[in-house]
Amino acid sequence: MHIPTAQTPQGAAAPQPAEVPFLVGSQHYTEAPFFTYTVQLDANQHTVTPVPEITPGNFLSGVTLAITSTGGVLGSASAITNDGTLALITSMELADTGGGSILYPMNAFASAMSQKYLRPWSGDPIKRPGFSNSINPVVTIDYGVEIRDTLACLVNTDARAQYRLNIVVAPGVNLAGATGTTYPTITINGWLNAWAQPDAVDLADRPITPFPPGLAVQRKLMHETIILNAGNNTVRLTLTGNEVRGLILIFRDTNGNRVDLTDANAGTMQFRLDNRVIWRRRPSQIIEGMHTFYSRYFGGGVSGTGYSGSSGAFTGSTTAAGFNRETGVYVLPRFRDPGSLGGQYWLQTVEQSLLQIEFNGGDGATTVEVIYDQLAVAGDLDPALEGI
């Protein structure tokens, strides 16, 4: 019972205690793996069954997949492929309660690049302890829906409508050649990450905001593959209509190997939005921009060029400090880092937007995979979350 004071005249309503923000009153929540799947790699794809369903409760941030393996033996005439460990999963999709895609189907390499470059505070999967790019691969990847501080997290409270993971494991040849090779048995463990539903009040009897501030945003992580010409290329990016947080370009040759562009052949690249040129840069300038932006997350040193080579080997240490860029990967971040005041705000588009990249020769690349990180904002957004 409230006891009137000099500041609360008799008969007047008692002042209400200030509401505790959700981020203060809630907490990160995780639990033991909700599914485990084991299979020996062979010449076929394998769909993870039964389809993992995410148990309702809390506000979903994403799912972590931890892949381990045993029993593999590399043949003397075989080699680990260009993508190696990150070729273990052909397709991974997080579907909503109606069956529509949230994280659209992508392979493990694209998903790892999305974690590293679009949510860099989650870390680089290839620098996690235990990572192994070998015939007995080990990797842990965070398939994050939430960006950070609840932005784009999902309500997950109805037992009648569960989110689902659709996972397809790649054939063994995606990892290594078949000649004399014994493919490993892999085990996938998956666990969810969430924000806990807070109590109604805290220990001081102050009410806690019951819903995360980031629910006003829906995130779509999707991709498309575009055929390139040997000469001049005008790459039209067709998946527009929302706020663009970032774009990842992955260039590959006819064998599916990732390849770098060179200044000599690609020339000056031009990024256009409708009738406005956003920037003109050579490939080397894009790389320099990546080092400048991502060094704040991965350190200022440079320890090689990352995950590359036809054998899948690393040119730099997977545990060393510093930023490694993977061969053939070019990133155009469009988000800011509030702590360092770096980066820039999201790029607004509509469905009719003309968004394209123009450059000369592709240096042997025949395709470019474009990964889009897009946000649909419904209603007012907390200013602290804008642009992150």
Number of C-alpha atoms within 10 A of each C-alpha: 3 8 7 13 9 6 9 13 10 11 7 9 10 14 9 8 10 9 15 16 15 21 19 11 20 21 13 13 15 16 10 9 15 13 18 16 15 14 15 17 22 16 12 11 14 17 17 18 12 10 12 19 16 20 16 16 16 20 24 26 28 19 21 18 19 17 21 20 21 15 12 18 14 20 16 10 10 15 22 21 24 23 24 25 26 27 22 25 22 20 20 20 22 26 19 17 14 10 12 13 18 17 23 18 22 21 20 23 19 24 25 22 22 25 21 21 23 24 21 16 15 16 17 23 19 25 17 15 12 13 18 18 23 21 25 19 22 24 24 22 26 25 23 26 24 23 21 16 17 24 24 26 26 25 17 20 15 12 11 7 16 20 23 20 22 18 21 20 23 22 20 22 22 22 28 26 20 18 13 12 19 19 26 22 17 21 18 20 17 22 18 22 21 23 24 19 20 20 13 12 15 15 7 7 10 15 20 20 20 18 18 23 21 21 18 18 21 19 23 19 24 19 22 13 14 14 11 20 15 12 12 15 17 15 18 13 17 14 20 17 15 21 20 23 24 20 20 22 19 23 27 23 18 10 9 14 18 24 21 20 22 14 17 12 16 20 18 18 20 16 19 18 16 13 9 10 13 11 12 16 16 18 21 14 14 16 17 11 17 19 20 14 19 21 17 17 18 20 14 15 13 17 17 18 15 19 25 23 18 13 16 21 19 18 16 18 17 22 13 15 15 20 24 28 20 20 22 19 21 23 21 17 23 19 20 18 15 12 7 8 8 13 17 14 17 20 17 15 18 11 10 11 18 16 20 16 17 17 21 19 19 25 19 18 24 18 20 22 17 22 23 22 22 25 21 15 16 10 7 9 15 10 8 10 15 13 18 20
